[in-house]
Amino acid sequence: MNRCFIDTNIIVYANDARDQEKQSIAMETIAAHMKSGTGVISTQVLQEYAHVALNKLHQRQDVILRQLVLLEELNVIHQSPALIRRAVEIKAAYQIGFWDACIIAAAEHAKCHCILSEDMNAGQFYSGIVMRNPFE
């Protein structure tokens, strides 16, 4: 089973009607990984989505809560002290931001073969995991 980690920006685009093309792609991507059981997120992604939904998308609380319950259908990796230590190692090894390193550490822990993100370099490998931009 080829697991893919879904970064926060994909979740946000699925909830943002301002760019309907990206919203459609994001929704299809998430739905396909939910259906196949190959989608992975982390508690960090849930937190980041909730923050953006409240403060930038101005979604209603009930909508956000429903989305969070729906996202729990994906494989959710919980942050742990070991994952935080691994993120520090990844940050140093690749000279990237700490929060991106946390995403990579969670994807590595879940044995994902790819990370779906618009924010990181498509085609780049980190810890053996390839970055893919579903919008390209």
C-alpha positions in Angstrom: 0.0 0.0 0.0 1.5 3.3 -1.1 0.7 5.8 1.6 0.8 9.5 0.9 1.0 12.2 3.6 -1.4 15.1 2.9 0.1 18.5 4.0 -2.1 21.2 5.5 -2.2 23.3 2.3 -4.1 20.6 0.5 -6.7 20.5 3.3 -7.0 24.3 3.3 -7.5 24.4 -0.5 -10.3 21.8 -0.1 -12.0 24.3 2.2 -11.3 27.5 0.3 -13.8 28.3 -2.5 -11.7 31.3 -3.7 -9.8 29.1 -6.2 -12.3 26.6 -7.5 -9.8 24.6 -9.6 -7.5 24.0 -6.6 -10.4 23.3 -4.4 -11.7 20.6 -6.8 -8.2 19.0 -7.1 -7.7 19.1 -3.4 -11.1 17.6 -2.6 -10.6 14.8 -5.2 -7.1 14.1 -3.9 -8.3 13.8 -0.3 -11.4 11.7 -1.2 -9.3 9.3 -3.3 -6.8 8.7 -0.4 -9.7 8.4 2.1 -11.4 5.8 -0.1 -8.2 3.8 -0.7 -7.0 4.1 2.9 -3.7 5.5 1.8 -4.1 9.0 3.2 -2.0 10.1 6.2 -2.1 13.4 8.2 -0.7 14.3 11.6 -2.1 16.1 14.6 0.0 19.1 13.4 -2.0 19.2 10.1 -5.3 19.1 12.1 -4.1 22.0 14.3 -2.8 24.1 11.3 -6.1 23.5 9.4 -8.2 24.6 12.4 -6.1 27.7 12.8 -6.3 28.7 9.2 -10.0 27.9 9.0 -10.8 30.0 12.1 -8.5 33.0 11.3 -8.2 33.2 7.5 -11.1 31.3 6.0 -13.5 32.5 8.7 -15.3 29.2 8.7 -18.0 28.6 11.3 -17.1 26.5 14.2 -19.6 23.8 13.4 -18.1 23.5 9.9 -14.6 23.2 11.2 -15.6 20.6 13.8 -17.3 18.5 11.1 -14.2 18.8 8.9 -12.0 17.7 11.7 -14.1 14.6 12.4 -14.0 13.8 8.7 -10.2 14.2 8.5 -9.9 11.7 11.4 -10.9 9.1 8.9 -7.4 9.4 7.5 -4.5 7.7 9.2 -3.6 10.2 11.9 0.0 10.3 13.2 0.2 11.8 16.7 3.1 14.0 17.5 5.5 12.5 20.1 8.8 13.5 21.7 10.5 11.0 19.4 9.0 12.6 16.3 10.0 16.1 17.5 13.6 14.9 18.0 13.5 13.3 14.5 12.2 16.6 13.1 15.2 18.4 14.6 17.5 15.9 12.8 15.7 16.4 9.5 15.8 20.2 9.8 19.6 20.1 10.3 20.2 17.5 7.5 18.2 19.3 4.9 18.4 22.9 6.1 14.6 23.3 6.0 12.1 24.9 8.4 11.2 23.1 11.6 7.5 22.7 10.8 8.3 21.2 7.4 10.7 18.9 9.1 7.8 17.8 11.5 5.7 16.9 8.5 8.5 14.9 7.0 9.2 13.1 10.3 5.5 12.2 10.6 5.4 10.9 7.0 8.6 8.9 7.6 7.0 7.4 10.8 3.9 6.4 8.8 6.1 4.8 6.0 4.7 7.1 3.4 6.2 7.1 -0.1 5.2 10.7 -0.9 4.1 14.0 0.7 1.4 15.9 -1.2 2.2 19.6 -0.7 2.3 22.8 -2.6 4.8 24.3 -0.2 7.8 22.1 -0.7 9.8 21.4 -3.8 8.0 18.9 -6.1 10.3 16.0 -7.0 12.6 16.6 -4.1 13.3 13.6 -1.8 13.6 14.0 2.0 14.3 10.9 4.0 13.4 8.8 1.0 10.0 10.4 0.6 9.2 12.2 -2.6 7.4 15.6 -2.6 4.5 15.8 -5.0 2.4 18.9 -5.9 -1.1 17.7 -6.9 -1.7 21.1 -8.6 1.1 20.8 -11.2 
